[in-house]
Amino acid sequence: MTTTTTTTWPDDLADAFRSFERHFAAGDFDAIAEQYGPDAVLVWAPGERAEGRAAIRAAFEAAHARGAGLTMEPRAFHIAGDLAVTSFVITFTGMTPDGSPVVTTSTEVLRRGTDGRWRFEVDDPFFSA
């Protein structure tokens, strides 16, 4: 097994996050759901879990309907074979009653499928909170 830790993100891993941001901004929730493994877990807010693609799709659709937006700044990653652990500084907008942004450090676990695509298995934007 190869373990990689560098400061330059591999294109295929970086593309997974760029396409996620693009799909969220466009409201393409089917495309977002496909970026998750079938049994993936999303912790959308502290203590709030969505499990499986349908529930994850619904969580993002509901947040988007409330006017949520997000930006992601890469922090760090580690790759071991077909697994990756990543971390971002995420800024959420439109999620608080007073409209103030929520800035958090995320943790994600992704698995590279046999098709070469990275898919989220665990996605916790509030893991460090």
C-alpha positions in Angstrom: 0.0 0.0 0.0 1.2 3.5 -0.9 0.8 6.3 1.6 1.1 9.8 0.3 1.3 13.1 2.1 2.3 16.1 0.1 1.3 19.8 -0.2 0.0 19.5 -3.8 -3.4 17.9 -4.1 -3.7 15.2 -6.8 -5.9 16.4 -9.6 -8.5 13.6 -9.2 -8.9 14.3 -5.5 -9.0 18.1 -6.0 -11.6 17.5 -8.8 -13.9 15.7 -6.3 -14.1 18.9 -4.2 -14.3 21.3 -7.0 -17.2 19.5 -8.6 -18.9 19.2 -5.2 -18.8 23.0 -4.8 -20.0 23.5 -8.3 -22.9 21.1 -7.9 -23.9 22.6 -4.6 -23.9 26.2 -6.1 -26.0 24.9 -9.1 -28.4 23.0 -6.9 -27.6 19.7 -8.6 -28.4 17.4 -5.7 -28.4 14.2 -7.7 -24.8 14.8 -8.8 -23.9 15.6 -5.1 -25.5 12.3 -3.9 -23.5 10.4 -6.5 -20.3 11.8 -5.0 -21.0 9.8 -1.8 -20.7 6.0 -1.3 -24.0 4.1 -0.9 -23.7 3.9 2.9 -21.9 7.2 3.5 -22.5 9.3 6.5 -22.8 13.1 6.5 -22.8 15.0 9.8 -24.6 18.1 8.5 -24.7 19.9 11.8 -23.3 18.8 15.2 -25.4 15.9 16.3 -27.4 15.7 12.9 -26.5 12.7 10.7 -27.7 11.8 7.3 -27.0 8.2 6.3 -27.1 6.9 2.7 -27.3 8.8 -0.6 -31.0 9.7 -0.4 -30.7 11.2 3.1 -27.6 13.1 2.1 -29.2 14.4 -1.0 -32.2 15.6 1.1 -29.9 17.3 3.6 -28.1 19.3 1.0 -31.4 20.2 -0.8 -32.9 21.4 2.4 -29.9 23.5 3.2 -29.8 25.0 -0.3 -33.5 25.8 -0.1 -32.8 27.8 3.1 -30.3 29.8 1.2 -27.1 28.1 2.4 -23.9 28.6 0.5 -20.4 27.3 1.1 -16.8 27.8 0.1 -14.0 25.3 0.8 -10.3 26.1 1.3 -8.1 23.0 1.2 -6.1 22.4 4.4 -4.5 19.0 4.4 -4.9 15.4 3.0 -3.4 12.0 3.4 -3.8 9.1 0.9 -3.3 5.4 1.8 -4.1 3.2 -1.2 -7.7 3.8 -2.1 -8.5 5.8 1.1 -8.1 9.5 1.6 -8.5 11.7 4.7 -9.0 15.4 3.9 -9.6 18.6 5.8 -10.9 22.0 4.7 -11.7 25.3 6.2 -15.4 25.6 5.2 -17.3 28.9 5.3 -21.1 28.4 5.4 -23.4 31.3 4.7 -27.1 31.6 5.1 -27.3 29.0 7.9 -27.7 31.2 11.0 -30.7 33.3 12.1 -28.7 36.5 12.0 -26.9 35.6 8.7 -23.5 35.5 10.1 -21.1 33.0 8.4 -20.1 29.8 10.1 -16.4 28.9 9.7 -15.4 25.4 10.6 -12.6 22.9 9.9 -13.9 19.8 8.3 -12.8 16.1 8.1 -13.7 13.8 5.3 -12.9 10.2 4.5 -13.1 9.3 0.8 -12.7 6.0 -1.0 -11.5 5.6 -4.6 -13.8 3.3 -6.5 -12.9 0.8 -9.2 -14.0 3.5 -11.7 -11.2 5.8 -10.3 -13.6 8.3 -8.8 -13.3 9.5 -5.2 -16.5 9.2 -3.1 -17.2 10.5 0.3 -17.7 7.8 3.0 -17.7 10.1 6.0 -18.2 13.8 5.7 -18.1 15.9 8.9 -17.8 19.6 8.5 -17.9 20.0 12.2 -15.5 17.2 13.4 -13.1 19.6 14.9 -15.8 21.7 16.6 
